[in-house]
Amino acid sequence: MITYDRNIGYWNDVFKKEHGNQITSKSIGHDDLDYGLDWLCKGSNSILDFGCGNGGWLFKCFLRGTKNHFGIDFSHEGIRVAKEIQKETGEGNFIFTVGEVEAMESISDDSIDGVVLSNIIDNLIPLDTFKVLSEVRRVLKKHGKILIKLNPFVTEEQIEDWNIKVIEDNFLDDGLFLWNQTTEEWEKLFSSYFTIVSYKDIYYSEYEQYNRLFLLCNDIK
């Protein structure tokens, strides 16, 4: 049986070294991501970040004027840091929860204006990705917005060169999980749930690699 135990351990180790210092800049540190957050937050009061880690994206949303914020992550250390930042911030309404996909079930239907899914749905077991997208569609208001950031596509040559383990088909083990779909495959999947507003390859010069940024709208509801 495939579990997230190793993934949880990895991120707990990462966040264990962090302390919750107040976030004072609304910039995410990348022009394309700042544009995406500006778009997501405009006209939005309530934001959900599934896979929120230390809650950084939600605090950036708060600095853009959003009011109610919900963060879910399976790393208790990530949530610890998020709560420390919340305490330092001293403002805004934030609810941080340790949990997996099932934690979204406590959120009411049609109650959320915007959702952040940053480098999370392609790091889940595919069945859980479907569950997340279904839950996002359920909790989002009509015309609600979604910002999705994905890891880069890994070619067959890279899989071989980097000695990445293939679990099944395009579901890989690269140290963590990676559902390695092409951009076209993601577009087809997202289109069955939402309207695609825009797509852009975003470049990280420090890593010399691209991520993939989708902006979606819940117009199909």
ABEGO torsion letter per residue (X at the ends): XBBAAAAAAAAAAAAAABBBBBBABABAGBAAAAAAAAAAABGBABBBBBGAEAGAAAAAAAAAGBABBBBBBABAAAAAAAAAAAAAAGBEBBBBBBEBAAAAAABBBGABABBBBBGAAAABBAAAAAAAAAAAAAABBBGBBBBBBBBBBBBAAAAAAAGBBBABEABBBAGBBBBBBBAAAAAAAAAAABBBABBBBBBBAAAGBBBBBBBBBBAAX
